[in-house]
Structures are given as C-alpha cells and as structure tokens.
Amino acid sequence: MLLNKLTPAPGSIKKPKRIGRGQGSGHGGTSTRGLNGNQSRSGYKRKLGYEGGQNPLYRRLPKFGFTPRVNNDFNCVNIDTLEEMVKKFSINKVDLAVMAEHGLISNKKMPVKILGRGELKTAIELHAHAYSKSALEAISKSGGTANYIKK
C-alpha cells in the first residue's frame, strides 16, 4: 500500500452545488430559488415566528397578564443582619448612609424596606422607607424607634 495510491471510498465525496452560474450549470437562471417573491431575493431573512402568510401563533393567542404602573422594588434588609452590624460596629442609629457604608444595600436609588427575620435585642433608631409588620413589632419590643423616610 502506497500513500500516493490512497483514494476516498466511492460515493463518499460529492461535488458542491455551483449555484448562480447560468443555464449550463443545470440549476437554471434562478439558481434553484424559484421565481419571484421575497425568498428569491438576496439578503432575505424570514421573520421570527413567520408562518408563510398564515396568522402567526403570537397573534392567534390572546394577551394576558399586565405590567404594573408602580414598580415596588425595594432594597430589603432583615433585622438579624442589622443586629449583627450593630453588635460588630456598636452603632445605635442606622440610616441609609450607614447601610450603604456597610454593604447592606446595593442600589442607593432604590427605597429600603426592613423585614422581620430574626431577633433584635438592642434598641436602635432606624431610618427606612418601609417596614414589615413583624419588623415593627420586633423594633418596638426591643425599645427602638422606626422612622419613615419619604420617597
């Protein structure tokens, strides 16, 4: 067996279709694209969801759901996190600047809501935009105060 005598198996190699080379190529003047219409033109791209003129699925199905006008996204901080921070840094007044400084809130533009997970043992003065019921109970139970910030 000589390396210069090696050939691929018969039928394993096919000639590529040479499109757009006139009548002599066997693919005609339209280059296998058929006659007129969008699909025969160069640069044609089918729209996403196009179903050949049939009413597409996204138009057949009814609309549902809604987008609320008011976005109620909050930076949420739990009481147990505040308790840890107060013990660690011995702080008695917690406002937005203190929370941002210690990394409790990520986005300073979003309002802050205090949630009631955990226990609060030290009396602290809190400043936030909103409080949950359980958070207010825990703050009053520990002897602290909850002050509201207007948005």
N, CA, C and O atoms as a GROMACS GRO file, in nm:
protein
  604
    1MET      N    1   0.085  -0.118   0.000
    1MET     CA    2   0.000   0.000   0.000
    1MET      C    3   0.090   0.124   0.000
    1MET      O    4   0.178   0.140   0.084
    2LEU      N    5   0.064   0.212  -0.097
    2LEU     CA    6   0.143   0.335  -0.109
    2LEU      C    7   0.054   0.455  -0.077
    2LEU      O    8  -0.064   0.457  -0.111
    3LEU      N    9   0.113   0.554  -0.011
    3LEU     CA   10   0.036   0.671   0.029
    3LEU      C   11  -0.019   0.749  -0.090
    3LEU      O   12  -0.126   0.809  -0.081
    4ASN      N   13   0.055   0.748  -0.203
    4ASN     CA   14   0.007   0.822  -0.319
    4ASN      C   15  -0.103   0.748  -0.394
    4ASN      O   16  -0.161   0.802  -0.489
    5LYS      N   17  -0.133   0.627  -0.355
    5LYS     CA   18  -0.239   0.549  -0.419
    5LYS      C   19  -0.370   0.551  -0.338
    5LYS      O   20  -0.471   0.496  -0.383
    6LEU      N   21  -0.369   0.617  -0.217
    6LEU     CA   22  -0.490   0.620  -0.134
    6LEU      C   23  -0.597   0.709  -0.199
    6LEU      O   24  -0.567   0.819  -0.245
    7THR      N   25  -0.719   0.662  -0.201
    7THR     CA   26  -0.831   0.740  -0.254
    7THR      C   27  -0.950   0.721  -0.160
    7THR      O   28  -0.962   0.618  -0.094
    8PRO      N   29  -1.038   0.822  -0.155
    8PRO     CA   30  -1.157   0.804  -0.071
    8PRO      C   31  -1.249   0.698  -0.127
    8PRO      O   32  -1.243   0.665  -0.245
    9ALA      N   33  -1.335   0.645  -0.042
    9ALA     CA   34  -1.429   0.541  -0.084
    9ALA      C   35  -1.523   0.596  -0.190
    9ALA      O   36  -1.558   0.714  -0.185
   10PRO      N   37  -1.564   0.515  -0.284
   10PRO     CA   38  -1.652   0.564  -0.389
   10PRO      C   39  -1.786   0.610  -0.331
   10PRO      O   40  -1.849   0.541  -0.251
   11GLY      N   41  -1.828   0.729  -0.374
   11GLY     CA   42  -1.955   0.786  -0.329
   11GLY      C   43  -1.945   0.867  -0.201
   11GLY      O   44  -2.044   0.928  -0.159
   12SER      N   45  -1.826   0.870  -0.136
   12SER     CA   46  -1.815   0.945  -0.011
   12SER      C   47  -1.791   1.094  -0.035
   12SER      O   48  -1.817   1.175   0.054
   13ILE      N   49  -1.742   1.132  -0.150
   13ILE     CA   50  -1.715   1.272  -0.180
   13ILE      C   51  -1.811   1.317  -0.287
   13ILE      O   52  -1.818   1.258  -0.395
   14LYS      N   53  -1.886   1.424  -0.258
   14LYS     CA   54  -1.981   1.478  -0.354
   14LYS      C   55  -1.933   1.613  -0.400
   14LYS      O   56  -1.869   1.686  -0.325
   15LYS      N   57  -1.964   1.648  -0.526
   15LYS     CA   58  -1.927   1.778  -0.578
   15LYS      C   59  -2.023   1.881  -0.520
   15LYS      O   60  -2.143   1.853  -0.510
   16PRO      N   61  -1.974   2.000  -0.483
   16PRO     CA   62  -2.066   2.102  -0.431
   16PRO      C   63  -2.155   2.156  -0.541
   16PRO      O   64  -2.118   2.157  -0.658
   17LYS      N   65  -2.274   2.200  -0.503
   17LYS     CA   66  -2.369   2.256  -0.597
   17LYS      C   67  -2.321   2.396  -0.634
   17LYS      O   68  -2.316   2.484  -0.547
   18ARG      N   69  -2.286   2.420  -0.762
   18ARG     CA   70  -2.240   2.553  -0.804
   18ARG      C   71  -2.360   2.631  -0.852
   18ARG      O   72  -2.407   2.614  -0.964
   19ILE      N   73  -2.407   2.718  -0.764
   19ILE     CA   74  -2.530   2.792  -0.790
   19ILE      C   75  -2.497   2.927  -0.850
   19ILE      O   76  -2.395   2.987  -0.817
   20GLY      N   77  -2.583   2.975  -0.937
   20GLY     CA   78  -2.568   3.108  -0.995
   20GLY      C   79  -2.467   3.113  -1.107
   20GLY      O   80  -2.401   3.216  -1.125
   21ARG      N   81  -2.454   3.006  -1.184
   21ARG     CA   82  -2.357   3.003  -1.293
   21ARG      C   83  -2.426   2.984  -1.428
   21ARG      O   84  -2.365   2.934  -1.523
   22GLY      N   85  -2.552   3.023  -1.436
   22GLY     CA   86  -2.621   3.021  -1.565
   22GLY      C   87  -2.687   2.888  -1.597
   22GLY      O   88  -2.695   2.798  -1.514
   23GLN      N   89  -2.735   2.880  -1.725
   23GLN     CA   90  -2.810   2.762  -1.768
   23GLN      C   91  -2.722   2.638  -1.774
   23GLN      O   92  -2.770   2.527  -1.749
   24GLY      N   93  -2.596   2.655  -1.806
   24GLY     CA   94  -2.507   2.539  -1.823
   24GLY      C   95  -2.482   2.463  -1.694
   24GLY      O   96  -2.440   2.348  -1.698
   25SER      N   97  -2.507   2.526  -1.579
   25SER     CA   98  -2.480   2.458  -1.452
   25SER      C   99  -2.585   2.354  -1.420
   25SER      O  100  -2.565   2.268  -1.334
   26GLY      N  101  -2.699   2.362  -1.489
   26GLY     CA  102  -2.806   2.267  -1.460
   26GLY      C  103  -2.901   2.319  -1.354
   26GLY      O  104  -3.000   2.252  -1.321
   27HIS      N  105  -2.873   2.436  -1.298
   27HIS     CA  106  -2.961   2.492  -1.195
   27HIS      C  107  -3.037   2.614  -1.246
   27HIS      O  108  -3.104   2.681  -1.167
   28GLY      N  109  -3.028   2.643  -1.375
   28GLY     CA  110  -3.110   2.746  -1.436
   28GLY      C  111  -3.071   2.886  -1.397
   28GLY      O  112  -2.976   2.910  -1.322
   29GLY      N  113  -3.149   2.981  -1.451
   29GLY     CA  114  -3.119   3.121  -1.429
   29GLY      C  115  -3.162   3.170  -1.291
   29GLY      O  116  -3.113   3.273  -1.244
   30THR      N  117  -3.252   3.096  -1.227
   30THR     CA  118  -3.300   3.141  -1.096
   30THR      C  119  -3.217   3.082  -0.983
   30THR      O  120  -3.242   3.113  -0.867
   31SER      N  121  -3.119   2.999  -1.013
   31SER     CA  122  -3.028   2.941  -0.914
   31SER      C  123  -3.102   2.866  -0.804
   31SER      O  124  -3.071   2.884  -0.686
   32THR      N  125  -3.196   2.784  -0.839
   32THR     CA  126  -3.274   2.696  -0.750
   32THR      C  127  -3.361   2.771  -0.651
   32THR      O  128  -3.410   2.712  -0.555
   33ARG      N  129  -3.380   2.903  -0.674
   33ARG     CA  130  -3.459   2.981  -0.578
   33ARG      C  131  -3.604   2.996  -0.625
   33ARG      O  132  -3.682   3.064  -0.558
   34GLY      N  133  -3.642   2.938  -0.733
   34GLY     CA  134  -3.778   2.954  -0.782
   34GLY      C  135  -3.793   3.088  -0.852
   34GLY      O  136  -3.694   3.151  -0.890
   35LEU      N  137  -3.919   3.132  -0.870
   35LEU     CA  138  -3.943   3.255  -0.942
   35LEU      C  139  -3.947   3.375  -0.848
   35LEU      O  140  -3.866   3.383  -0.755
   36ASN      N  141  -4.040   3.470  -0.871
   36ASN     CA  142  -4.039   3.595  -0.794
   36ASN      C  143  -4.074   3.575  -0.647
   36ASN      O  144  -4.107   3.464  -0.604
   37GLY      N  145  -4.066   3.682  -0.573
   37GLY     CA  146  -4.102   3.677  -0.431
   37GLY      C  147  -3.983   3.706  -0.342
   37GLY      O  148  -3.868   3.707  -0.385
   38ASN      N  149  -4.015   3.728  -0.216
   38ASN     CA  150  -3.911   3.765  -0.120
   38ASN      C  151  -3.801   3.661  -0.109
   38ASN      O  152  -3.683   3.696  -0.100
   39GLN      N  153  -3.837   3.534  -0.109
   39GLN     CA  154  -3.738   3.430  -0.085
   39GLN      C  155  -3.641   3.414  -0.201
   39GLN      O  156  -3.535   3.352  -0.185
   40SER      N  157  -3.675   3.469  -0.317
   40SER     CA  158  -3.582   3.458  -0.430
   40SER      C  159  -3.478   3.569  -0.428
   40SER      O  160  -3.379   3.562  -0.501
   41ARG      N  161  -3.499   3.671  -0.348
   41ARG     CA  162  -3.408   3.786  -0.345
   41ARG      C  163  -3.288   3.757  -0.256
   41ARG      O  164  -3.294   3.673  -0.166
   42SER      N  165  -3.179   3.827  -0.282
   42SER     CA  166  -3.062   3.810  -0.196
   42SER      C  167  -3.083   3.887  -0.067
   42SER      O  168  -3.151   3.990  -0.066
   43GLY      N  169  -3.026   3.837   0.042
   43GLY     CA  170  -3.039   3.903   0.170
   43GLY      C  171  -3.170   3.877   0.240
   43GLY      O  172  -3.198   3.940   0.342
   44TYR      N  173  -3.251   3.785   0.189
   44TYR     CA  174  -3.380   3.756   0.252
   44TYR      C  175  -3.358   3.685   0.384
   44TYR      O  176  -3.276   3.594   0.395
   45LYS      N  177  -3.433   3.728   0.486
   45LYS     CA  178  -3.429   3.663   0.615
   45LYS      C  179  -3.573   3.649   0.662
   45LYS      O  180  -3.645   3.748   0.669
   46ARG      N  181  -3.615   3.527   0.695
   46ARG     CA  182  -3.752   3.505   0.740
   46ARG      C  183  -3.769   3.565   0.879
   46ARG      O  184  -3.684   3.548   0.965
   47LYS      N  185  -3.882   3.636   0.899
   47LYS     CA  186  -3.909   3.695   1.031
   47LYS      C  187  -3.930   3.585   1.133
   47LYS      O  188  -3.979   3.477   1.100
   48LEU      N  189  -3.893   3.612   1.255
   48LEU     CA  190  -3.912   3.518   1.364
   48LEU      C  191  -4.062   3.497   1.384
   48LEU      O  192  -4.136   3.594   1.402
   49GLY      N  193  -4.107   3.374   1.382
   49GLY     CA  194  -4.248   3.344   1.401
   49GLY      C  195  -4.330   3.349   1.274
   49GLY      O  196  -4.452   3.331   1.280
   50TYR      N  197  -4.268   3.373   1.157
   50TYR     CA  198  -4.341   3.381   1.030
   50TYR      C  199  -4.390   3.243   0.991
   50TYR      O  200  -4.315   3.145   0.996
   51GLU      N  201  -4.517   3.235   0.950
   51GLU     CA  202  -4.576   3.105   0.917
   51GLU      C  203  -4.630   3.102   0.776
   51GLU      O  204  -4.735   3.042   0.750
   52GLY      N  205  -4.561   3.164   0.684
   52GLY     CA  206  -4.598   3.157   0.543
   52GLY      C  207  -4.728   3.228   0.511
   52GLY      O  208  -4.802   3.181   0.425
   53GLY      N  209  -4.758   3.337   0.576
   53GLY     CA  210  -4.880   3.412   0.549
   53GLY      C  211  -4.994   3.375   0.641
   53GLY      O  212  -5.088   3.453   0.657
   54GLN      N  213  -4.989   3.257   0.701
   54GLN     CA  214  -5.090   3.218   0.800
   54GLN      C  215  -5.074   3.309   0.922
   54GLN      O  216  -4.964   3.352   0.955
   55ASN      N  217  -5.186   3.335   0.988
   55ASN     CA  218  -5.180   3.420   1.107
   55ASN      C  219  -5.087   3.355   1.210
   55ASN      O  220  -5.115   3.243   1.253
   56PRO      N  221  -4.979   3.421   1.250
   56PRO     CA  222  -4.881   3.355   1.336
   56PRO      C  223  -4.934   3.330   1.478
   56PRO      O  224  -5.030   3.393   1.523
   57LEU      N  225  -4.869   3.239   1.545
   57LEU     CA  226  -4.912   3.195   1.677
   57LEU      C  227  -4.920   3.312   1.775
   57LEU      O  228  -5.014   3.321   1.853
   58TYR      N  229  -4.822   3.400   1.771
   58TYR     CA  230  -4.820   3.511   1.868
   58TYR      C  231  -4.935   3.609   1.844
   58TYR      O  232  -4.966   3.689   1.932
   59ARG      N  233  -4.999   3.603   1.726
   59ARG     CA  234  -5.117   3.687   1.703
   59ARG      C  235  -5.247   3.610   1.725
   59ARG      O  236  -5.352   3.671   1.750
   60ARG      N  237  -5.241   3.477   1.716
   60ARG     CA  238  -5.362   3.397   1.737
   60ARG      C  239  -5.398   3.388   1.885
   60ARG      O  240  -5.516   3.386   1.920
   61LEU      N  241  -5.296   3.382   1.972
   61LEU     CA  242  -5.321   3.365   2.115
   61LEU      C  243  -5.360   3.498   2.178
   61LEU      O  244  -5.312   3.603   2.136
   62PRO      N  245  -5.447   3.494   2.279
   62PRO     CA  246  -5.487   3.619   2.344
   62PRO      C  247  -5.377   3.675   2.432
   62PRO      O  248  -5.286   3.604   2.476
   63LYS      N  249  -5.385   3.806   2.458
   63LYS     CA  250  -5.292   3.869   2.551
   63LYS      C  251  -5.332   3.831   2.693
   63LYS      O  252  -5.450   3.808   2.720
   64PHE      N  253  -5.234   3.826   2.783
   64PHE     CA  254  -5.267   3.801   2.923
   64PHE      C  255  -5.162   3.866   3.010
   64PHE      O  256  -5.053   3.900   2.964
   65GLY      N  257  -5.196   3.884   3.137
   65GLY     CA  258  -5.104   3.947   3.230
   65GLY      C  259  -5.108   4.098   3.214
   65GLY      O  260  -5.177   4.150   3.127
   66PHE      N  261  -5.032   4.166   3.297
   66PHE     CA  262  -5.025   4.311   3.288
   66PHE      C  263  -4.893   4.357   3.345
   66PHE      O  264  -4.825   4.283   3.416
   67THR      N  265  -4.858   4.480   3.315
   67THR     CA  266  -4.739   4.542   3.371
   67THR      C  267  -4.786   4.648   3.470
   67THR      O  268  -4.855   4.742   3.430
   68PRO      N  269  -4.750   4.635   3.597
   68PRO     CA  270  -4.797   4.733   3.694
   68PRO      C  271  -4.736   4.870   3.667
   68PRO      O  272  -4.621   4.879   3.624
   69ARG      N  273  -4.812   4.976   3.693
   69ARG     CA  274  -4.762   5.111   3.672
   69ARG      C  275  -4.654   5.147   3.773
   69ARG      O  276  -4.557   5.215   3.740
   70VAL      N  277  -4.672   5.100   3.896
   70VAL     CA  278  -4.578   5.134   4.003
   70VAL      C  279  -4.485   5.016   4.025
   70VAL      O  280  -4.530   4.903   4.041
   71ASN      N  281  -4.357   5.044   4.025
   71ASN     CA  282  -4.259   4.939   4.050
   71ASN      C  283  -4.224   4.942   4.198
   71ASN      O  284  -4.165   5.039   4.245
   72ASN      N  285  -4.259   4.838   4.271
   72ASN     CA  286  -4.236   4.836   4.415
   72ASN      C  287  -4.112   4.756   4.451
   72ASN      O  288  -4.116   4.670   4.539
   73ASP      N  289  -4.004   4.784   4.385
   73ASP     CA  290  -3.880   4.716   4.418
   73ASP      C  291  -3.815   4.786   4.537
   73ASP      O  292  -3.810   4.909   4.543
   74PHE      N  293  -3.766   4.707   4.629
   74PHE     CA  294  -3.702   4.759   4.748
   74PHE      C  295  -3.566   4.693   4.768
   74PHE      O  296  -3.544   4.580   4.723
   75ASN      N  297  -3.476   4.762   4.834
   75ASN     CA  298  -3.359   4.700   4.894
   75ASN      C  299  -3.409   4.644   5.026
   75ASN      O  300  -3.447   4.720   5.115
   76CYS      N  301  -3.409   4.512   5.041
   76CYS     CA  302  -3.463   4.450   5.163
   76CYS      C  303  -3.349   4.418   5.259
   76CYS      O  304  -3.248   4.360   5.221
   77VAL      N  305  -3.369   4.458   5.385
   77VAL     CA  306  -3.270   4.431   5.489
   77VAL      C  307  -3.344   4.366   5.605
   77VAL      O  308  -3.446   4.418   5.650
   78ASN      N  309  -3.293   4.252   5.654
   78ASN     CA  310  -3.357   4.182   5.764
   78ASN      C  311  -3.302   4.231   5.898
   78ASN      O  312  -3.192   4.284   5.906
   79ILE      N  313  -3.382   4.210   6.002
   79ILE     CA  314  -3.345   4.256   6.136
   79ILE      C  315  -3.222   4.183   6.189
   79ILE      O  316  -3.138   4.244   6.256
   80ASP      N  317  -3.210   4.052   6.159
   80ASP     CA  318  -3.093   3.980   6.210
   80ASP      C  319  -2.963   4.035   6.150
   80ASP      O  320  -2.859   4.035   6.217
   81THR      N  321  -2.967   4.082   6.026
   81THR     CA  322  -2.849   4.144   5.964
   81THR      C  323  -2.816   4.275   6.033
   81THR      O  324  -2.699   4.306   6.056
   82LEU      N  325  -2.919   4.353   6.066
   82LEU     CA  326  -2.898   4.478   6.138
   82LEU      C  327  -2.841   4.452   6.278
   82LEU      O  328  -2.753   4.524   6.324
   83GLU      N  329  -2.891   4.348   6.343
   83GLU     CA  330  -2.842   4.311   6.477
   83GLU      C  331  -2.692   4.278   6.474
   83GLU      O  332  -2.616   4.321   6.560
   84GLU      N  333  -2.652   4.200   6.374
   84GLU     CA  334  -2.510   4.166   6.359
   84GLU      C  335  -2.426   4.292   6.339
   84GLU      O  336  -2.321   4.307   6.401
   85MET      N  337  -2.473   4.380   6.253
   85MET     CA  338  -2.399   4.503   6.223
   85MET      C  339  -2.388   4.591   6.347
   85MET      O  340  -2.282   4.649   6.374
   86VAL      N  341  -2.496   4.602   6.423
   86VAL     CA  342  -2.496   4.686   6.543
   86VAL      C  343  -2.399   4.631   6.647
   86VAL      O  344  -2.325   4.707   6.710
   87LYS      N  345  -2.398   4.498   6.665
   87LYS     CA  346  -2.304   4.436   6.761
   87LYS      C  347  -2.159   4.455   6.717
   87LYS      O  348  -2.072   4.487   6.798
   88LYS      N  349  -2.135   4.435   6.589
   88LYS     CA  350  -1.998   4.439   6.537
   88LYS      C  351  -1.938   4.579   6.542
   88LYS      O  352  -1.822   4.596   6.578
   89PHE      N  353  -2.018   4.680   6.504
   89PHE     CA  354  -1.965   4.816   6.493
   89PHE      C  355  -2.016   4.910   6.603
   89PHE      O  356  -1.984   5.029   6.601
   90SER      N  357  -2.093   4.859   6.698
   90SER     CA  358  -2.151   4.936   6.810
   90SER      C  359  -2.214   5.068   6.762
   90SER      O  360  -2.170   5.178   6.798
   91ILE      N  361  -2.318   5.053   6.679
   91ILE     CA  362  -2.391   5.167   6.624
   91ILE      C  363  -2.529   5.169   6.688
   91ILE      O  364  -2.588   5.063   6.710
   92ASN      N  365  -2.582   5.288   6.718
   92ASN     CA  366  -2.718   5.294   6.774
   92ASN      C  367  -2.816   5.364   6.680
   92ASN      O  368  -2.937   5.362   6.704
   93LYS      N  369  -2.765   5.428   6.572
   93LYS     CA  370  -2.852   5.493   6.474
   93LYS      C  371  -2.818   5.438   6.335
   93LYS      O  372  -2.704   5.448   6.290
   94VAL      N  373  -2.917   5.378   6.269
   94VAL     CA  374  -2.894   5.318   6.138
   94VAL      C  375  -2.981   5.391   6.034
   94VAL      O  376  -3.104   5.390   6.043
   95ASP      N  377  -2.915   5.453   5.937
   95ASP     CA  378  -2.986   5.518   5.826
   95ASP      C  379  -2.930   5.467   5.694
   95ASP      O  380  -2.849   5.374   5.693
   96LEU      N  381  -2.972   5.527   5.584
   96LEU     CA  382  -2.931   5.478   5.452
   96LEU      C  383  -2.780   5.484   5.432
   96LEU      O  384  -2.720   5.393   5.374
   97ALA      N  385  -2.718   5.592   5.479
   97ALA     CA  386  -2.574   5.607   5.461
   97ALA      C  387  -2.497   5.498   5.534
   97ALA      O  388  -2.399   5.445   5.481
   98VAL      N  389  -2.540   5.463   5.655
   98VAL     CA  390  -2.474   5.358   5.734
   98VAL      C  391  -2.492   5.222   5.666
   98VAL      O  392  -2.398   5.143   5.659
   99MET      N  393  -2.613   5.196   5.616
   99MET     CA  394  -2.640   5.068   5.548
   99MET      C  395  -2.556   5.056   5.422
   99MET      O  396  -2.502   4.948   5.393
  100ALA      N  397  -2.543   5.164   5.345
  100ALA     CA  398  -2.464   5.161   5.223
  100ALA      C  399  -2.316   5.145   5.255
  100ALA      O  400  -2.244   5.074   5.185
  101GLU      N  401  -2.271   5.210   5.362
  101GLU     CA  402  -2.131   5.204   5.402
  101GLU      C  403  -2.090   5.062   5.440
  101GLU      O  404  -1.977   5.019   5.412
  102HIS      N  405  -2.180   4.989   5.504
  102HIS     CA  406  -2.150   4.852   5.550
  102HIS      C  407  -2.197   4.746   5.451
  102HIS      O  408  -2.189   4.627   5.482
  103GLY      N  409  -2.245   4.787   5.332
  103GLY     CA  410  -2.278   4.693   5.225
  103GLY      C  411  -2.410   4.621   5.240
  103GLY      O  412  -2.429   4.516   5.180
  104LEU      N  413  -2.503   4.675   5.318
  104LEU     CA  414  -2.634   4.611   5.333
  104LEU      C  415  -2.727   4.642   5.217
  104LEU      O  416  -2.815   4.562   5.185
  105ILE      N  417  -2.708   4.758   5.153
  105ILE     CA  418  -2.788   4.791   5.035
  105ILE      C  419  -2.695   4.813   4.917
  105ILE      O  420  -2.587   4.871   4.931
  106SER      N  421  -2.737   4.765   4.802
  106SER     CA  422  -2.652   4.773   4.684
  106SER      C  423  -2.685   4.896   4.599
  106SER      O  424  -2.594   4.964   4.552
  107ASN      N  425  -2.812   4.924   4.580
  107ASN     CA  426  -2.854   5.034   4.495
  107ASN      C  427  -2.908   5.147   4.583
  107ASN      O  428  -3.013   5.132   4.646
  108LYS      N  429  -2.838   5.258   4.589
  108LYS     CA  430  -2.877   5.367   4.678
  108LYS      C  431  -3.003   5.439   4.630
  108LYS      O  432  -3.069   5.507   4.709
  109LYS      N  433  -3.037   5.426   4.502
  109LYS     CA  434  -3.154   5.496   4.448
  109LYS      C  435  -3.285   5.425   4.482
  109LYS      O  436  -3.391   5.487   4.484
  110MET      N  437  -3.278   5.293   4.509
  110MET     CA  438  -3.398   5.218   4.542
  110MET      C  439  -3.434   5.238   4.689
  110MET      O  440  -3.344   5.252   4.772
  111PRO      N  441  -3.564   5.240   4.723
  111PRO     CA  442  -3.603   5.255   4.863
  111PRO      C  443  -3.567   5.131   4.944
  111PRO      O  444  -3.548   5.023   4.889
  112VAL      N  445  -3.557   5.149   5.076
  112VAL     CA  446  -3.516   5.041   5.167
  112VAL      C  447  -3.635   4.996   5.249
  112VAL      O  448  -3.711   5.078   5.302
  113LYS      N  449  -3.651   4.863   5.260
  113LYS     CA  450  -3.757   4.807   5.344
  113LYS      C  451  -3.693   4.716   5.447
  113LYS      O  452  -3.607   4.633   5.414
  114ILE      N  453  -3.733   4.730   5.572
  114ILE     CA  454  -3.682   4.647   5.680
  114ILE      C  455  -3.778   4.531   5.700
  114ILE      O  456  -3.898   4.551   5.719
  115LEU      N  457  -3.724   4.408   5.696
  115LEU     CA  458  -3.805   4.288   5.712
  115LEU      C  459  -3.778   4.225   5.849
  115LEU      O  460  -3.675   4.253   5.911
  116GLY      N  461  -3.870   4.141   5.896
  116GLY     CA  462  -3.866   4.095   6.035
  116GLY      C  463  -3.803   3.960   6.062
  116GLY      O  464  -3.839   3.897   6.162
  117ARG      N  465  -3.712   3.912   5.979
  117ARG     CA  466  -3.647   3.783   6.007
  117ARG      C  467  -3.545   3.802   6.119
  117ARG      O  468  -3.464   3.894   6.113
  118GLY      N  469  -3.548   3.718   6.219
  118GLY     CA  470  -3.451   3.724   6.328
  118GLY      C  471  -3.502   3.803   6.446
  118GLY      O  472  -3.618   3.844   6.450
  119GLU      N  473  -3.413   3.824   6.543
  119GLU     CA  474  -3.448   3.896   6.665
  119GLU      C  475  -3.363   4.020   6.678
  119GLU      O  476  -3.247   4.023   6.637
  120LEU      N  477  -3.421   4.123   6.736
  120LEU     CA  478  -3.348   4.246   6.763
  120LEU      C  479  -3.341   4.260   6.915
  120LEU      O  480  -3.444   4.273   6.982
  121LYS      N  481  -3.220   4.258   6.969
  121LYS     CA  482  -3.203   4.262   7.115
  121LYS      C  483  -3.161   4.400   7.164
  121LYS      O  484  -3.183   4.434   7.280
  122THR      N  485  -3.099   4.480   7.076
  122THR     CA  486  -3.055   4.613   7.116
  122THR      C  487  -3.152   4.718   7.062
  122THR      O  488  -3.208   4.703   6.953
  123ALA      N  489  -3.170   4.824   7.140
  123ALA     CA  490  -3.258   4.933   7.098
  123ALA      C  491  -3.182   5.022   7.001
  123ALA      O  492  -3.081   5.083   7.038
  124ILE      N  493  -3.231   5.031   6.878
  124ILE     CA  494  -3.166   5.117   6.778
  124ILE      C  495  -3.267   5.209   6.712
  124ILE      O  496  -3.387   5.182   6.712
  125GLU      N  497  -3.217   5.317   6.658
  125GLU     CA  498  -3.300   5.412   6.585
  125GLU      C  499  -3.284   5.384   6.436
  125GLU      O  500  -3.174   5.398   6.381
  126LEU      N  501  -3.392   5.344   6.371
  126LEU     CA  502  -3.387   5.305   6.230
  126LEU      C  503  -3.452   5.410   6.142
  126LEU      O  504  -3.554   5.469   6.178
  127HIS      N  505  -3.392   5.432   6.026
  127HIS     CA  506  -3.449   5.523   5.924
  127HIS      C  507  -3.460   5.444   5.794
  127HIS      O  508  -3.358   5.406   5.737
  128ALA      N  509  -3.583   5.420   5.746
  128ALA     CA  510  -3.605   5.344   5.622
  128ALA      C  511  -3.734   5.392   5.557
  128ALA      O  512  -3.813   5.465   5.616
  129HIS      N  513  -3.754   5.347   5.433
  129HIS     CA  514  -3.874   5.387   5.358
  129HIS      C  515  -3.997   5.306   5.397
  129HIS      O  516  -4.109   5.357   5.395
  130ALA      N  517  -3.977   5.178   5.433
  130ALA     CA  518  -4.090   5.091   5.465
  130ALA      C  519  -4.046   4.984   5.566
  130ALA      O  520  -3.928   4.951   5.577
  131TYR      N  521  -4.145   4.932   5.639
  131TYR     CA  522  -4.121   4.828   5.738
  131TYR      C  523  -4.229   4.723   5.726
  131TYR      O  524  -4.343   4.755   5.694
  132SER      N  525  -4.195   4.596   5.751
  132SER     CA  526  -4.298   4.493   5.757
  132SER      C  527  -4.358   4.495   5.898
  132SER      O  528  -4.301   4.553   5.989
  133LYS      N  529  -4.475   4.432   5.914
  133LYS     CA  530  -4.541   4.430   6.045
  133LYS      C  531  -4.454   4.363   6.150
  133LYS      O  532  -4.442   4.413   6.262
  134SER      N  533  -4.395   4.251   6.113
  134SER     CA  534  -4.312   4.177   6.209
  134SER      C  535  -4.187   4.257   6.246
  134SER      O  536  -4.140   4.248   6.359
  135ALA      N  537  -4.134   4.335   6.152
  135ALA     CA  538  -4.018   4.418   6.181
  135ALA      C  539  -4.055   4.528   6.280
  135ALA      O  540  -3.981   4.555   6.374
  136LEU      N  541  -4.170   4.592   6.259
  136LEU     CA  542  -4.216   4.697   6.351
  136LEU      C  543  -4.236   4.642   6.492
  136LEU      O  544  -4.201   4.707   6.590
  137GLU      N  545  -4.294   4.521   6.501
  137GLU     CA  546  -4.314   4.457   6.632
  137GLU      C  547  -4.181   4.432   6.702
  137GLU      O  548  -4.166   4.460   6.821
  138ALA      N  549  -4.085   4.378   6.626
  138ALA     CA  550  -3.954   4.347   6.684
  138ALA      C  551  -3.881   4.473   6.729
  138ALA      O  552  -3.814   4.473   6.833
  139ILE      N  553  -3.892   4.581   6.652
  139ILE     CA  554  -3.825   4.707   6.686
  139ILE      C  555  -3.887   4.768   6.812
  139ILE      O  556  -3.815   4.812   6.901
  140SER      N  557  -4.020   4.769   6.820
  140SER     CA  558  -4.086   4.824   6.939
  140SER      C  559  -4.062   4.737   7.062
  140SER      O  560  -4.052   4.788   7.173
  141LYS      N  561  -4.052   4.606   7.042
  141LYS     CA  562  -4.027   4.512   7.152
  141LYS      C  563  -3.888   4.535   7.213
  141LYS      O  564  -3.870   4.522   7.334
  142SER      N  565  -3.791   4.569   7.127
  142SER     CA  566  -3.654   4.590   7.176
  142SER      C  567  -3.635   4.731   7.233
  142SER      O  568  -3.532   4.759   7.294
  143GLY      N  569  -3.733   4.818   7.214
  143GLY     CA  570  -3.724   4.954   7.267
  143GLY      C  571  -3.666   5.053   7.166
  143GLY      O  572  -3.633   5.166   7.203
  144GLY      N  573  -3.655   5.014   7.042
  144GLY     CA  574  -3.602   5.102   6.938
  144GLY      C  575  -3.710   5.184   6.873
  144GLY      O  576  -3.828   5.171   6.908
  145THR      N  577  -3.672   5.269   6.778
  145THR     CA  578  -3.769   5.352   6.705
  145THR      C  579  -3.754   5.329   6.556
  145THR      O  580  -3.643   5.309   6.505
  146ALA      N  581  -3.868   5.332   6.486
  146ALA     CA  582  -3.870   5.316   6.341
  146ALA      C  583  -3.917   5.445   6.279
  146ALA      O  584  -4.033   5.484   6.294
  147ASN      N  585  -3.828   5.513   6.208
  147ASN     CA  586  -3.861   5.639   6.143
  147ASN      C  587  -3.876   5.617   5.993
  147ASN      O  588  -3.798   5.545   5.931
  148TYR      N  589  -3.979   5.681   5.934
  148TYR     CA  590  -4.004   5.666   5.791
  148TYR      C  591  -3.936   5.778   5.713
  148TYR      O  592  -3.933   5.893   5.756
  149ILE      N  593  -3.880   5.740   5.598
  149ILE     CA  594  -3.822   5.836   5.504
  149ILE      C  595  -3.919   5.848   5.388
  149ILE      O  596  -3.966   5.746   5.337
  150LYS      N  597  -3.949   5.969   5.346
  150LYS     CA  598  -4.037   5.986   5.230
  150LYS      C  599  -3.958   5.961   5.103
  150LYS      O  600  -3.841   5.998   5.094
  151LYS      N  601  -4.022   5.897   5.006
  151LYS     CA  602  -3.956   5.861   4.881
  151LYS      C  603  -3.924   5.982   4.797
  151LYS      O  604  -3.868   5.969   4.688
   0.00000   0.00000   0.00000
